[in-house]
Amino acid sequence: MDKKQRRNFRRQAKHKKEKSKMAVIRYMILWAIVMILVYMGYGIYQEGKVKNKSSKQEHTDMILLENENVIKEETKVIKPTEPVVERYSGYKVDSRLEVPKIKLKTNVLTEYSTEGLEKCASKYYGPEANGIGNYCIAGHNYNQKNMFNHLIDLKIGDSLFLTNNKSGIVEYEIYDIYKVKPQNVEPLSQKTNGKREVTLITCVNYSKNRLVVKAAERKE
């Protein structure tokens, strides 16, 4: 094999190698697109199973929702084995939320803010953690372990736990799951008849709706 033939051979080998590499890249891109479509399709399918709920009670001023509880019940305080941290990423922490079904464990910030929501869930409205009334928690549906992206997988009857250093751990049972428009504030209502409730809220359908998960204290 002369010099020219060797050059041609190397050129052809290099071309075949580059061609093979491009084929692999195209396959990987195609596979990624398929997985994204499958993930989006599953999310849309899950969202489609959640009922829509409308209400005449629509207002953006949360102060108008007054606490109308009239009955107070005592709750057995279970001291947490792991105390709730006082601060997380520079923000004051109010409580800790755990939802075993979807392996969610997140701090709940005391003050609701756009910046704080980027870090973890935040208290949106209501009484103190595990207090009488409707303790509302908002969180993004980002695909992160401390976010609300898997709330859509919860079912009625599933449990969640709210921990506060003052009130201890209280278990809640999910009794309703539905979607509302962003301006619908009915999920924040404090009409719980003296019961302890927790409401989880996150965005779905590209922020066109809010997914609402309602839970009440589980009684033995």
N, C-alpha and C positions, 0 to 999 in steps of 0.2 A: 504494500500500500504506500503510494507516494505521498508527498506533503499535501498536495491539493486534495487528495481523497481523504486524508486524515482530517483536514479542515472541514470538509463537507460532512464527514461522519460526526464530528463533534457538534457542528451546527445543527444537524438533524436530531442528535441526541438531546441537545439543549432545547430545541423546539418541542420535542415530544414531552420533555419534562415539564416545560412551561404549560403546555396544553393540558397535561394531566393535572397540574396544580390548579389551573383555572376550572377544570371540571369538578374538582373537589370543592373549590370555593363556591361555585354555582350550586352544587348539591347542598352545601351547608346553609347557604342563603335561602334556598327553597325549603329546606327542613325548618329553618327558623320561622319563615313566613307561615308554614303549615301549623307549627306549634302556637304561634301568636293567634292565628285564626281559630284554632281549637279552643284556646284559653278564652278568647273573646266570645266565642259561640257558647261556651259553657256558662260564662257570666251572664250572657243575655238570656240563656235558657233558665238559669236560676232566678234571675230577676223577674222573668215572665211568670214564674209560679207564685210570686209574692203579690198579694192583693193590693189594689189601690184604695186609698181612703180619702174622701173629700170632706170638707168642713166649711161651715159658714164663719167659723172663728179664724179669721186671717188678719194678722197684724204683726208688724215687725218690732213693736215696742213690747219687750218681754215684761216690763214693769206692770203692765195691765193685768197680768196673770197673778192674781192674789192667792195666797195660801188659804184654802177653805176647809182645812182639816178640822174636825171637831172631836175626834176620838183619839185618845193616846193609849198605846199598848206598850207594855214592857217587853224588851227583847233580852234574851240571855246573851251576855257578852262572852265571846270566846276570844281569849287573848291570842294575838298572832305570834307564831314562833319566829317570824321574820318581820321586824318592825318596818313601817313605811318610812322611806327616806324623807328628809326634810326638804331637800332641793334636788332637782334633776336638770342638768344642762343649764344651770343658772336660774331656773324657775322654781318657785315655791310649789311643793307638792301637797295635795289635799287628801289623796287616798290612793289605794292600789286596786286595780281591777284584774280579775282572773276569770277566764272562760275556758275550762278544761277541754270542752268539745273541739275547739278550734286552736288549742294550744296557745291561747293569748294570755299574756301577762304584761301589763303596762301600768306605769304610774299615771295618775290623773292630776293634771296641774290645777292649782287653785283658781287662777285667773284665765279667762278665755281671751286669746289673742291670735292674730294671724301668724305671728312668729312662733308662738308656743305650740300651735297645732302642727307645725313642721317637725317638732320634736317628739310629741306623743299626744295622747288624748287629753282633753281638758274638760273641766266642769263647765257646763253651759248655763245651767239654771237650776234653782231648787234649794233645798235645805242643806245642812251640813251632811257629810257622808254618813249613811245609815241612820239619818234622822227621819222623823215623821214627814212624809210628803214624797214628792217625785224628784229624785236626784238625777238630773239629766247630764249625760256625758256625750260630747261630740268628738269625732275623730276622723281623720282622712282615711280613704280606702286604698292608700298606697300599699304596694306589695312589700311590706316590711313587717318584722315579727311583732312589733308593738303598735301596729296600726289595725284598722278595722276592715281590711280587705276580705276577710273570711266571715264577716257577720252574715253574709248571704247564705252560708252553709248551716246556720243554726235552725233548730226546729222547736216548736212549742213543747215544753216539758224539760228542755235542757237547763242546766244550772249555770249560774255565774256567782262569783264571790266578790264582795266589796270589803276592803280592809281599811280601817282607820285606827291610828294609835290610841285614840280616845275611846272609840266605840267597839273596837275589836273587829272580828270577822263575822259577817252576816251572809248567809246563803239566800239567793233569790232564784225563783223559777220563772222561766219565760212563759208568758201566757198569750202573747200576741206579737205578730210580725206583719208589717204592712209598709206601703209606700205612700208618701204625700208630696205635694208641691212645696217648694222652699218657703213660700209665704204662709203655709199652714202651721200655726203655733199650737194646735190642739194637743200634740204629743207632750207639750211642756206643762199642761194643766196640773195644778196641785190638788185637784179633787180626788183624793185617794181614800176618803172616809177614815182617816186616821191611820192608814197603813203605810208601811215602808215600801217604796217602789224605786226601781232604777230604769231609766230609759237610755238606750244607746242609739246614737244618730250618726249616719254617715251618708255620703253622696253616692248615687247610682245613676245610671243612664246619662253619663257625661255631665253630671251635676244638674240635670233637669229635674231630678226627683231626690227625695231623701228616704233612705231606708230606716225604718224605726223598729227597734226591738224593745218590747215592754216586758218587764219582769217584776214580780212581787215577792215579798219575803216568804221563803218556804217555811211552813209550819210543820212541826213533828207530829 
